[in-house]
Amino acid sequence: MANNGKRAYHGRRGPAPIVWLIALVVLIAAVVLVIVGVSKKEKPDPDPDPVTDVQTPDDGQTTDDPNTTGDPGNTDDPDTTDDPNGGQTVSEPYIDASGLLQYPTAGHYVQADSYQGGGEAPWNLLLVNDWNPLPAGYDSDVSFSTVSGGKQVDSRIIDAVNRMLQDASAYDLAVVSAYRPKEEQDVLYWRKVKQYTDKGYSDLEAQKVGGTIVKRPGFSEHNCGLAMDVGGSGDYTLEQTFANTPAYAWLMEHCADYGFILRFPEGKEDITGVIYEPWHYRYVGEEAARYIMDNDLCLEEYLAQVKK
Ligand SMILES: [Zn+2]
């Protein structure tokens, strides 16, 4: 009995570890397969990059190295045609009848219900960028006032500018550049474009690259008189080094109190079409400025949100 009992005992214990081992291996394999399967399923959406399929001018912004401009930057948009004027939807920059580079507005906010279309958006929210040119004859209706240092701004903002300069006098805040008539922009633009056509660039490529450095006439915010480039704390270079100065820190905290915003924030390049410019400020009025600065927006995002 004892032997039988032992045999029976051994007989029951003998195969048991193998069964358990197989079961364990199968279980581990199943778990591994599930984990692999799940991780594969999570991978298809790894890129939240909001870059639009529209070629923006800042694509060439970081460089004026001609070697990097051979690639026209075509996207994988299947609708892109070789002849941008031939199709109904234009998705690539093209030269218009007047010879000026134009950027298609698809994917960008257009202020069509206000200045561009003759509506009634407040003057302080006028949008001027690569997709929203200054309305024809705009500055003939505007009067200008001279700031300390000789630059000109829209007379409606001179008080705000003067108050801001005075309150930031501890940082020697000063206006380096402000209103620039469209005609002056025209000269600067074509001079820059010529530098590239002289190097052998096509007209289109020369305007695309040159236009990232000097904006096309009528497409620069400086043409409207509501924007200015400033310096302070000993840095008047209009370079990104300005972001390290106490003057800049003061502006980040206080510019909205005077109705100004940092117009080209870091990280918004695809929306504004302009690189981060810590020196460029735009008057939009105190209410909009406070909202924009508090919520880390750019003007385009604000206008799209409030539908101005
Ligand atoms: Zn500027």
Residues whose N, C-alpha, C, O or C-beta is under 5 A from the ligand:
A	BS01	ZN	M228 D229 H280
